[in-house]
Amino acid sequence: MTDEQISWIDVNPGKTIVGSNNRSILFGGLGPRHEVSINYNFKISKIPVDYNKAEELLERDNLHIASESEWELAYSRGLIITENSSSEILADNAKNYWGKICDGRPNIDEKNQSRMLKIWDNEKVKSTSFFYPNSSLHPKPKIRLVSRENIKWKTKSPKIPDKLQDFRLLKEEILITTFLGIIPSFSWAFFNASRSYIYEGWLNLLFGGLLFGFSTIIFWRPIQPTWYIKQNEMIPK
C-alpha cells in the first residue's frame, strides 16, 4: 500500500468533545471530559492502515499517527469507519487528560510508553491502552494515519490544568463514604444489634462502612465538570 492507495478524507477545522465525565470503574473512562478546538485542515485515512504498512508510510515527513483529538473530530462527523471489528493505535498516551493542550496535537508524556487504543465493536468504540511498539499482540492493531502540512502548534493554546482538583475530590469521597457507608453501617447496628455491640464493635462498623462506601466507585460517582474553551482558556462547567 502506498500513500496514493490510502482513501483520504478531508477534515475541516472545528471543535469536538474528548474524554469521559464519569469516574466509576465500570462505566467511566479517562477524564476530565473536555473540548478541543482544531483550527487547521488535515486529511485522515478513512479506514485504519495495517500495522506494518503504516510503519513504512510513517517514514514520510507529512504522515503521522492521528491524535485522539483529530480522530474524535473526524469520528463525530461520521467521516471514518473500520473494516469489521478491529482496533487501531492513536498517537496519544493512554493516561488522564490533566495538562493536555487542547488544539489537536497528541497528548504525549515521554515517560509513558503506552498509547491510546480504540477498539471497534460494530459502530461502538471504546478506549484502552496499548504498549507501542513493543507489543506481543498478534495480529497487531492497525494505525489511523493523518496528513497535516505546515502545522505550527501555538505556544499559548488552551490547556487543562496540570493537577487534579485533589481537595474537591477528597471532599466528595468523604461525603459519599459517610452517607453510603458509615451511616448505613451504624444504622443497621442500631436497629438490629445490641447497644453493647455498637460500643464494643464500633471500629469494625466504621471500617466496614468505609470499605463499602469506597467500593461504590465500582458502579457510581457523580458526573464531573466538562472543561470548555473560553477566550483561550479552559473553564470547567
DRENKERO-970122 format. One record per residue (C-alpha): residue number from 1; residue in three letters; x, y, z. Coordinates in pm, whole numbers, padded with zeros to 5 digits. Layout:
i	aa	x	y	z
NUM	ALA	X	Y	Z
...
This chain:
i	aa	x	y	z
1	MET	00000	00000	00000
2	THR	00128	00344	-00093
3	ASP	00023	00690	00012
4	GLU	-00177	00717	-00311
5	GLN	-00369	00396	-00232
6	ILE	-00500	00527	00100
7	SER	-00855	00661	00094
8	TRP	-00803	01007	00242
9	ILE	-01085	01214	00393
10	ASP	-01058	01592	00421
11	VAL	-01139	01727	00767
12	ASN	-01217	02094	00813
13	PRO	-01142	02287	01133
14	GLY	-01386	02251	01419
15	LYS	-01450	02162	01781
16	THR	-01522	01828	01944
17	ILE	-01551	01674	02291
18	VAL	-01298	01420	02421
19	GLY	-01292	01205	02733
20	SER	-01538	01096	02999
21	ASN	-01702	01282	03289
22	ASN	-01780	00955	03470
23	ARG	-01524	00835	03728
24	SER	-01682	00498	03806
25	ILE	-01468	00195	03730
26	LEU	-01726	00001	03527
27	PHE	-01891	00284	03335
28	GLY	-01631	00561	03339
29	GLY	-01330	00644	03126
30	LEU	-01032	00872	03101
31	GLY	-01105	01223	03222
32	PRO	-01161	01502	03252
33	ARG	-01409	01542	02967
34	HIS	-01305	01843	02764
35	GLU	-01348	02045	02448
36	VAL	-01084	02055	02176
37	SER	-01057	02321	01905
38	ILE	-00872	02228	01585
39	ASN	-00810	02532	01364
40	TYR	-00632	02361	01075
41	ASN	-00730	02139	00784
42	PHE	-00598	01785	00772
43	LYS	-00653	01456	00593
44	ILE	-00729	01133	00776
45	SER	-00737	00778	00643
46	LYS	-01098	00667	00603
47	ILE	-01009	00322	00734
48	PRO	-00710	00233	00956
49	VAL	-00396	00105	00784
50	ASP	-00228	-00230	00854
51	TYR	00044	-00203	01118
52	ASN	00343	-00296	00900
53	LYS	00233	-00087	00602
54	ALA	00170	00211	00826
55	GLU	00519	00179	00976
56	GLU	00667	00215	00628
57	LEU	00448	00514	00542
58	LEU	00527	00693	00869
59	GLU	00882	00749	00750
60	ARG	00745	01029	00532
61	ASP	00755	01374	00689
62	ASN	00392	01467	00622
63	LEU	00233	01145	00754
64	HIS	00163	01090	01123
65	ILE	-00033	00873	01360
66	ALA	-00361	01052	01426
67	SER	-00405	01228	01758
68	GLU	-00711	01138	01961
69	SER	-00846	01490	01911
70	GLU	-00820	01459	01532
71	TRP	-00975	01112	01549
72	GLU	-01267	01233	01761
73	LEU	-01337	01529	01530
74	ALA	-01349	01301	01226
75	TYR	-01548	01034	01413
76	SER	-01805	01286	01541
77	ARG	-01871	01387	01180
78	GLY	-01908	01028	01061
79	LEU	-01604	01052	00834
80	ILE	-01410	00744	00945
81	ILE	-01502	00376	00956
82	THR	-01333	00041	01007
83	GLU	-01347	-00297	00840
84	ASN	-01535	-00545	01060
85	SER	-01444	-00521	01428
86	SER	-01087	-00407	01475
87	SER	-00858	-00196	01691
88	GLU	-00635	00096	01599
89	ILE	-00350	00290	01755
90	LEU	-00351	00664	01810
91	ALA	-00058	00890	01894
92	ASP	-00169	00991	02245
93	ASN	-00057	00828	02567
94	ALA	-00328	00627	02742
95	LYS	-00346	00839	03056
96	ASN	-00570	01106	03202
97	TYR	-00602	01442	03031
98	TRP	-00470	01670	03305
99	GLY	-00216	01905	03150
100	LYS	-00338	01840	02795
101	ILE	-00310	02115	02533
102	CYS	-00643	02126	02351
103	ASP	-00554	02237	01998
104	GLY	-00543	01899	01821
105	ARG	-00186	01792	01894
106	PRO	-00121	01449	02051
107	ASN	-00122	01434	02430
108	ILE	00220	01277	02486
109	ASP	00424	01214	02800
110	GLU	00773	01090	02717
111	LYS	00781	00886	03041
112	ASN	00466	00697	02946
113	GLN	00520	00421	02690
114	SER	00153	00332	02644
115	ARG	-00057	00453	02352
116	MET	-00428	00508	02316
117	LEU	-00606	00218	02150
118	LYS	-00955	00248	02000
119	ILE	-01145	-00080	01981
120	TRP	-01440	-00101	01742
121	ASP	-01737	-00320	01826
122	ASN	-01973	-00272	01535
123	GLU	-02049	00102	01549
124	LYS	-01944	00148	01914
125	VAL	-01589	00238	02011
126	LYS	-01412	00208	02346
127	SER	-01068	00328	02454
128	THR	-00793	00132	02626
129	SER	-00412	00125	02645
130	PHE	-00153	-00037	02421
131	PHE	00226	-00055	02465
132	TYR	00361	00059	02128
133	PRO	00574	-00051	01953
134	ASN	00698	-00318	02197
135	SER	00390	-00536	02194
136	SER	00339	-00910	02163
137	LEU	-00017	-00879	02034
138	HIS	-00083	-01084	01721
139	PRO	-00224	-00961	01500
140	LYS	-00113	-00611	01586
141	PRO	-00366	-00327	01585
142	LYS	-00400	-00108	01281
143	ILE	-00294	00257	01271
144	ARG	-00506	00558	01183
145	LEU	-00296	00797	00974
146	VAL	-00326	01170	00920
147	SER	-00162	01406	00677
148	ARG	-00110	01760	00801
149	GLU	00122	02004	00630
150	ASN	00287	02320	00759
151	ILE	00129	02292	01102
152	LYS	00294	02504	01368
153	TRP	00148	02448	01711
154	LYS	00086	02769	01903
155	THR	00281	02823	02223
156	LYS	-00026	02966	02400
157	SER	-00307	02724	02322
158	PRO	-00589	02631	02563
159	LYS	-00462	02389	02826
160	ILE	-00628	02187	03101
161	PRO	-00461	02247	03442
162	ASP	-00176	02013	03524
163	LYS	-00319	01885	03852
164	LEU	-00632	01703	03953
165	GLN	-00852	01902	04191
166	ASP	-00750	01686	04486
167	PHE	-00933	01876	04762
168	ARG	-01269	01875	04582
169	LEU	-01246	01504	04505
170	LEU	-01133	01425	04860
171	LYS	-01435	01614	04995
172	GLU	-01659	01426	04753
173	GLU	-01518	01088	04860
174	ILE	-01562	01172	05231
175	LEU	-01928	01267	05179
176	ILE	-02002	00958	04967
177	THR	-01831	00723	05213
178	THR	-02012	00883	05507
179	PHE	-02364	00876	05364
180	LEU	-02341	00549	05169
181	GLY	-02114	00356	05403
182	ILE	-02063	00476	05761
183	ILE	-02416	00600	05840
184	PRO	-02588	00287	05697
185	SER	-02342	00066	05885
186	PHE	-02420	00224	06224
187	SER	-02792	00248	06140
188	TRP	-02804	-00126	06076
189	ALA	-02633	-00194	06409
190	PHE	-02867	00044	06593
191	PHE	-03180	-00132	06473
192	ASN	-03053	-00489	06455
193	ALA	-02786	-00531	06722
194	SER	-02744	-00465	07090
195	ARG	-02612	-00138	07226
196	SER	-02313	-00323	07368
197	TYR	-02223	-00443	07019
198	ILE	-02214	-00083	06895
199	TYR	-01993	00027	07184
200	GLU	-01759	-00269	07157
201	GLY	-01759	-00311	06778
202	TRP	-01766	00050	06661
203	LEU	-01427	00013	06497
204	ASN	-01549	-00279	06286
205	LEU	-01864	-00085	06195
206	LEU	-01655	00215	06095
207	PHE	-01412	00008	05889
208	GLY	-01694	-00184	05720
209	GLY	-01873	00141	05635
210	LEU	-01557	00294	05492
211	LEU	-01491	-00015	05281
212	PHE	-01845	-00035	05145
213	GLY	-01870	00340	05080
214	PHE	-01546	00350	04886
215	SER	-01634	00034	04692
216	THR	-01932	00213	04536
217	ILE	-01681	00374	04297
218	ILE	-01705	00048	04101
219	PHE	-02058	00139	03991
220	TRP	-02114	00512	04051
221	ARG	-01960	00850	04107
222	PRO	-02112	01196	04049
223	ILE	-02072	01337	03700
224	GLN	-01762	01557	03682
225	PRO	-01739	01901	03516
226	THR	-01659	01928	03146
227	TRP	-01385	02173	03051
228	TYR	-01475	02416	02773
229	ILE	-01261	02664	02579
230	LYS	-01339	03026	02657
231	GLN	-01111	03309	02547
232	ASN	-00820	03070	02502
233	GLU	-00861	02925	02849
234	MET	-01015	02603	02978
235	ILE	-01315	02663	03205
236	PRO	-01499	02382	03392
237	LYS	-01880	02377	03366
